[in-house]
Amino acid sequence: MHLGIYVHIPFCVRKCAYCDFSSYAGRMADMPRYVEALCSEIRSRALETGKKSVDTVFFGGGTPSLLTPELLEKIVNTLKSCYELTPDCEFTMESNPGTLTEPLAQAMVRCGVNRLSMGMQCAQSHLLKRLNRIHTMEDVRTAVQIARNAGVAQLNLDLMLGLPGQTEADMHETLREALALSPDHISCYALIVEEGTPLCRDIEAGRLSLPGDDADRAMYEICRQTLREHGYRQYEISNFAREGSRCRHNVNCWQYQPYLGFGCAAHSFYEGIRRANPASLDDYLAGAAPQLEVISRDDAMFEFVMLGLRLTEGIEESAFLRRFGVPLWQKYGKQLEKALQDGRLQREDGRMYLSEHGMDVMNSVLVELL
């Protein structure tokens, strides 16, 4: 079985108003020292795991496109010396528009990056400013052209819905602008207001207000319908792809496959153990130990189902049986019977999956599962 690898790059030009990820603005001077620590972690972990085969690599952040070509090449060369990347390895790198340069894009392709995931978010300047984003729609177009010229094979655009002040007309316009760039993959994420973020404080103080649940659902349905009409198949709650362009790294995670995470705040799931690196950049640089959690058999079964139900194709019941030695419906049939009867859940041809309505109310199914 192949592994996935995630690499966290926690540096940003400016922190977005909604972001509670481990990311740091104004600390670019720490990047060389961080890369040294990151490469040291990769080498140390490889001594524990051995030189495993890797079929997906994902650089996330933060803003990985703030790496210099030299630092990117250093990380990738370390990965390749410690792990065996398959010939068809999917290698994704996240980028914020306005930070991607021609030299970096060319270095990405030299290093084997074949998939760029770009945070477009929306097309409207006033909404981007509200989110404290550093880019404009024109920056998105420029960055896409830089990536295409460099030879990046696959492009994903991240979009957001349910933003303060966002309308259905805005959602239509954002989709039009995104589709005009002919991406291979589009992700449509509903805004989650995280405690402690500037956006949360503005909402709590009444300076901003969110669209209602009906408007939020309407925007999501606009995404589903529009992307379906343009040849993008929904394969996960928030993800849509042209034929052959699903994000394999994420699919492997949703199918409960093992992965290793490197860098501050990165998580690993390997040999039944979840490993969480220190979330603080300073703690990571100081060499603080990761937290380890042995996943119980019951927790593993629940997580397998919870993650698998995110996929439109759902869960292959025989895969559950092979993995855990017990039929899925024997383990969870009692809890899931109501969802099956009211149509939130479907069973067909050895698979269990959520209906479109079930995806809208997935949390209700998970509560019953618990």
C-alpha positions as CSV (number, residue, x, y, z in Angstrom):
1,M,0.0,0.0,0.0
2,H,1.2,3.5,-0.9
3,L,1.5,6.4,1.5
4,G,0.4,10.0,1.2
5,I,2.6,12.8,2.4
6,Y,1.5,16.2,3.6
7,V,3.9,19.1,4.1
8,H,2.8,22.2,6.0
9,I,4.3,25.6,5.1
10,P,2.9,28.0,7.8
11,F,4.0,31.4,6.4
12,C,1.6,34.0,5.0
13,V,1.8,37.6,3.7
14,R,-1.3,38.4,5.7
15,K,-3.7,36.4,7.9
16,C,-7.1,36.0,6.4
17,A,-10.0,37.1,8.5
18,Y,-11.6,33.6,8.7
19,C,-8.4,31.6,9.2
20,D,-7.6,29.7,12.3
21,F,-5.0,27.4,10.7
22,S,-1.4,27.4,11.9
23,S,-0.1,30.2,9.8
24,Y,2.0,33.2,10.5
25,A,2.3,36.6,8.8
26,G,5.5,38.7,9.3
27,R,7.8,35.8,10.0
28,M,9.3,35.2,6.6
29,A,12.8,35.5,8.1
30,D,12.2,32.2,9.9
31,M,11.5,30.3,6.7
32,P,15.1,29.0,6.1
33,R,15.3,27.8,9.7
34,Y,11.9,26.2,9.4
35,V,12.9,24.4,6.2
36,E,16.0,23.0,8.0
37,A,13.8,21.7,10.8
38,L,11.3,20.3,8.3
39,C,13.9,18.4,6.4
40,S,15.4,17.1,9.6
41,E,11.9,15.8,10.6
42,I,11.5,14.1,7.2
43,R,14.8,12.3,7.6
44,S,14.2,11.3,11.1
45,R,10.7,9.9,10.4
46,A,12.0,8.0,7.4
47,L,14.4,6.1,9.7
48,E,11.3,4.9,11.6
49,T,9.1,4.1,8.6
50,G,11.7,2.9,6.1
51,K,11.7,4.1,2.5
52,K,8.0,3.7,1.8
53,S,6.3,4.2,-1.6
54,V,4.4,7.5,-1.9
55,D,1.7,8.1,-4.5
56,T,0.5,11.6,-3.4
57,V,2.3,14.6,-2.0
58,F,0.4,17.8,-0.8
59,F,2.1,21.1,0.2
60,G,-0.5,23.1,2.2
61,G,-0.4,26.1,4.5
62,G,-0.2,28.9,5.1
63,T,1.1,29.9,1.7
64,P,3.5,27.4,0.1
65,S,4.0,29.7,-2.9
66,L,6.0,32.0,-0.6
67,L,8.8,29.4,-0.7
68,T,11.8,30.4,-2.8
69,P,12.8,28.0,-5.6
70,E,15.8,27.0,-3.6
71,L,13.9,26.2,-0.4
72,L,11.2,24.3,-2.4
73,E,13.9,22.2,-4.1
74,K,15.6,21.5,-0.8
75,I,12.4,20.1,0.7
76,V,11.5,18.0,-2.4
77,N,15.1,16.6,-2.7
78,T,14.9,15.6,1.0
79,L,11.5,13.9,0.4
80,K,12.8,12.0,-2.7
81,S,15.9,10.8,-0.8
82,C,13.8,9.4,2.0
83,Y,10.7,8.1,0.2
84,E,10.0,6.5,-3.1
85,L,7.7,8.7,-5.1
86,T,5.8,6.6,-7.7
87,P,6.1,7.5,-11.3
88,D,2.4,8.7,-11.4
89,C,2.7,10.5,-8.0
90,E,0.1,13.3,-7.7
91,F,2.0,16.3,-6.4
92,T,-0.2,19.2,-5.3
93,M,1.0,22.6,-4.1
94,E,-1.3,25.3,-2.7
95,S,-0.9,28.9,-3.8
96,N,-2.5,32.2,-3.1
97,P,-3.0,34.5,-6.1
98,G,-0.5,37.3,-6.0
99,T,2.3,35.2,-4.6
100,L,3.0,32.8,-7.5
101,T,6.1,33.9,-9.5
102,E,7.4,32.6,-12.8
103,P,10.7,31.3,-11.2
104,L,8.8,29.5,-8.5
105,A,6.3,28.0,-11.0
106,Q,9.2,26.7,-13.1
107,A,10.9,25.3,-10.0
108,M,7.6,23.5,-9.1
109,V,7.5,21.8,-12.4
110,R,11.2,20.8,-12.1
111,C,10.5,19.3,-8.7
112,G,7.5,17.2,-10.0
113,V,4.6,19.4,-8.9
114,N,1.8,18.5,-11.3
115,R,-1.2,20.0,-9.6
116,L,-1.8,23.6,-8.4
117,S,-4.5,24.4,-5.9
118,M,-5.3,28.1,-5.8
119,G,-7.4,30.0,-3.3
120,M,-9.5,32.2,-5.6
121,Q,-12.4,32.2,-3.0
122,C,-14.7,34.7,-4.9
123,A,-14.6,37.2,-7.7
124,Q,-15.8,40.3,-6.0
125,S,-13.2,42.8,-4.7
126,H,-15.4,44.0,-1.8
127,L,-15.8,40.4,-0.5
128,L,-12.1,39.7,-0.9
129,K,-11.3,42.8,1.1
130,R,-13.8,41.7,3.8
131,L,-11.9,38.4,4.0
132,N,-8.6,40.3,4.3
133,R,-7.3,38.5,1.1
134,I,-4.3,40.1,-0.6
135,H,-5.4,39.4,-4.2
136,T,-7.9,40.6,-6.9
137,M,-9.6,38.6,-9.6
138,E,-7.0,39.9,-12.0
139,D,-4.3,38.4,-9.8
140,V,-6.0,35.0,-10.1
141,R,-6.0,35.2,-13.9
142,T,-2.3,36.2,-13.9
143,A,-1.3,33.4,-11.6
144,V,-3.3,30.8,-13.7
145,Q,-1.4,32.0,-16.8
146,I,1.9,31.7,-15.0
147,A,1.1,28.2,-13.9
148,R,-0.1,27.2,-17.4
149,N,3.0,28.7,-19.1
150,A,5.3,26.8,-16.7
151,G,3.6,23.5,-17.6
152,V,1.6,22.7,-14.4
153,A,-0.7,19.9,-15.6
154,Q,-3.7,20.2,-13.3
155,L,-5.4,23.3,-11.7
156,N,-7.9,23.4,-8.8
157,L,-9.7,26.6,-7.7
158,D,-11.0,27.0,-4.2
159,L,-14.3,28.9,-3.9
160,M,-16.2,30.0,-0.8
161,L,-19.9,30.4,-0.2
162,G,-22.0,31.8,2.7
163,L,-19.7,34.8,3.1
164,P,-21.0,37.9,4.9
165,G,-22.7,40.1,2.3
166,Q,-22.5,37.4,-0.5
167,T,-25.5,37.0,-2.7
168,E,-26.7,34.4,-5.1
169,A,-25.8,36.8,-8.0
170,D,-22.2,36.9,-6.5
171,M,-22.1,33.1,-6.5
172,H,-23.1,33.0,-10.2
173,E,-20.5,35.6,-11.1
174,T,-17.8,33.8,-9.2
175,L,-18.5,30.5,-10.9
176,R,-18.5,32.2,-14.3
177,E,-15.1,33.7,-13.6
178,A,-13.7,30.4,-12.3
179,L,-15.1,28.4,-15.3
180,A,-13.6,30.9,-17.7
181,L,-10.1,29.8,-16.5
182,S,-11.0,26.2,-17.4
183,P,-9.8,24.5,-14.2
184,D,-9.7,20.7,-13.9
185,H,-11.1,20.8,-10.4
186,I,-13.2,23.2,-8.3
187,S,-13.8,23.1,-4.6
188,C,-16.8,24.9,-3.1
189,Y,-16.4,25.4,0.7
190,A,-19.1,26.8,2.9
191,L,-17.7,29.4,5.3
192,I,-17.1,28.1,8.8
193,V,-16.8,30.9,11.4
194,E,-14.1,29.8,13.8
195,E,-13.9,31.2,17.3
196,G,-11.2,33.8,17.9
197,T,-10.9,34.9,14.3
198,P,-11.3,38.6,13.3
199,L,-14.4,37.5,11.2
200,C,-16.0,35.9,14.2
201,R,-15.4,39.0,16.3
202,D,-17.0,41.2,13.6
203,I,-20.0,39.0,13.4
204,E,-20.4,38.9,17.2
205,A,-20.1,42.7,17.4
206,G,-22.8,43.1,14.7
207,R,-20.5,44.7,12.2
208,L,-21.1,41.8,9.7
209,S,-23.9,39.4,9.2
210,L,-24.0,36.0,7.5
211,P,-26.5,35.0,4.8
212,G,-29.3,32.8,6.3
213,D,-29.3,29.1,6.1
214,D,-31.7,29.2,3.1
215,A,-29.4,31.5,1.2
216,D,-26.4,29.4,2.1
217,R,-28.1,26.3,0.8
218,A,-29.2,28.1,-2.4
219,M,-25.6,29.1,-3.1
220,Y,-24.5,25.5,-2.6
221,E,-27.2,24.3,-5.0
222,I,-26.1,26.9,-7.6
223,C,-22.6,25.4,-7.4
224,R,-23.8,21.9,-7.8
225,Q,-26.1,22.6,-10.7
226,T,-23.8,25.0,-12.6
227,L,-20.7,22.7,-12.3
228,R,-22.8,19.7,-13.3
229,E,-23.9,21.5,-16.4
230,H,-20.2,22.3,-17.3
231,G,-19.0,18.7,-17.0
232,Y,-17.7,18.7,-13.4
233,R,-18.8,15.7,-11.4
234,Q,-19.4,16.0,-7.7
235,Y,-17.4,13.3,-6.0
236,E,-17.3,14.7,-2.4
237,I,-19.4,17.1,-0.4
238,S,-17.4,20.2,-1.5
239,N,-15.4,18.9,-4.5
240,F,-16.1,18.7,-8.2
241,A,-13.8,17.4,-10.9
242,R,-13.6,16.8,-14.6
243,E,-13.1,13.1,-15.6
244,G,-9.8,11.8,-14.2
245,S,-9.1,14.9,-12.1
246,R,-10.2,14.0,-8.6
247,C,-7.7,15.0,-5.9
248,R,-6.2,11.6,-5.2
249,H,-4.5,12.8,-2.0
250,N,-7.8,13.8,-0.4
251,V,-9.7,10.8,-1.7
252,N,-7.1,8.5,-0.1
253,C,-7.6,10.4,3.2
254,W,-11.4,10.0,3.0
255,Q,-10.9,6.3,2.3
256,Y,-8.9,6.1,5.5
257,Q,-5.5,5.4,3.9
258,P,-2.3,6.1,5.8
259,Y,-0.4,9.4,5.4
260,L,2.5,11.2,7.0
261,G,2.5,14.9,7.9
262,F,5.6,17.0,8.2
263,G,5.9,20.5,9.6
264,C,4.2,22.5,12.4
265,A,0.6,21.5,13.0
266,A,0.8,18.6,10.5
267,H,-1.0,15.4,11.4
268,S,-0.1,11.8,10.5
269,F,-2.2,8.6,10.4
270,Y,0.0,5.6,10.2
271,E,-0.2,2.1,11.6
272,G,-3.2,2.9,13.7
273,I,-1.6,5.9,15.4
274,R,-2.5,9.5,15.0
275,R,0.4,11.9,15.4
276,A,0.0,15.6,15.8
277,N,3.0,17.9,15.5
278,P,3.1,21.1,17.7
279,A,0.7,23.7,16.3
280,S,3.0,26.6,17.3
281,L,5.8,27.6,15.0
282,D,8.0,28.4,17.9
283,D,7.4,25.1,19.6
284,Y,8.1,23.2,16.4
285,L,11.3,25.1,15.8
286,A,12.3,24.4,19.4
287,G,11.9,20.7,18.8
288,A,8.8,20.0,20.9
289,A,7.6,16.4,20.7
290,P,4.4,15.5,18.8
291,Q,1.3,14.2,20.5
292,L,0.5,10.5,19.8
293,E,-2.9,8.8,20.0
294,V,-3.5,5.1,19.5
295,I,-6.8,4.8,17.7
296,S,-9.1,2.2,19.2
297,R,-10.9,-0.3,16.9
298,D,-14.3,1.3,17.6
299,D,-12.9,4.7,16.8
300,A,-11.3,3.4,13.6
301,M,-14.6,1.9,12.4
302,F,-16.5,5.1,13.1
303,E,-13.9,7.3,11.4
304,F,-13.9,4.9,8.4
305,V,-17.6,5.5,8.0
306,M,-17.6,9.2,8.8
307,L,-14.9,9.9,6.2
308,G,-16.2,7.6,3.6
309,L,-19.7,9.1,3.7
310,R,-18.2,12.4,2.5
311,L,-17.7,10.8,-0.9
312,T,-20.7,10.7,-3.3
313,E,-19.8,7.0,-4.0
314,G,-19.9,6.3,-0.3
315,I,-18.4,3.2,1.3
316,E,-17.8,-0.1,-0.2
317,E,-19.2,-2.5,2.4
318,S,-16.8,-5.3,1.5
319,A,-13.9,-2.9,2.2
320,F,-15.2,-2.4,5.7
321,L,-15.5,-6.1,6.2
322,R,-12.0,-6.7,4.9
323,R,-10.6,-4.1,7.2
324,F,-12.4,-4.8,10.4
325,G,-13.7,-8.4,10.0
326,V,-17.3,-7.5,10.7
327,P,-20.1,-6.6,8.2
328,L,-20.7,-2.8,8.2
329,W,-24.5,-3.2,8.5
330,Q,-24.1,-5.6,11.4
331,K,-22.0,-3.0,13.2
332,Y,-24.1,0.1,12.4
333,G,-27.4,-1.0,10.9
334,K,-29.4,-0.2,14.0
335,Q,-28.1,3.4,14.2
336,L,-28.5,4.0,10.5
337,E,-31.9,2.4,9.9
338,K,-33.8,5.7,10.3
339,A,-31.5,7.5,7.8
340,L,-32.1,4.7,5.3
341,Q,-35.8,4.8,5.8
342,D,-36.2,8.6,5.3
343,G,-33.9,8.7,2.3
344,R,-30.9,10.4,3.7
345,L,-28.9,7.2,3.2
346,Q,-28.9,4.8,0.3
347,R,-27.7,1.2,-0.1
348,E,-27.1,-0.2,-3.6
349,D,-24.7,-2.7,-5.2
350,G,-22.7,-3.3,-2.1
351,R,-22.3,0.4,-1.3
352,M,-23.7,2.7,1.3
353,Y,-23.8,6.4,0.5
354,L,-25.6,9.6,1.3
355,S,-28.3,11.0,-1.0
356,E,-28.0,14.6,-2.2
357,H,-30.3,15.6,0.7
358,G,-28.3,13.4,3.0
359,M,-25.2,15.3,2.1
360,D,-26.9,18.6,3.0
361,V,-27.7,17.2,6.5
362,M,-24.7,14.9,7.0
363,N,-24.2,15.9,10.6
364,S,-27.6,14.5,11.5
365,V,-26.6,11.1,10.1
366,L,-23.3,11.2,12.1
367,V,-25.1,12.0,15.3
368,E,-27.3,8.9,14.8
369,L,-24.1,6.9,14.0
370,L,-22.6,7.9,17.3
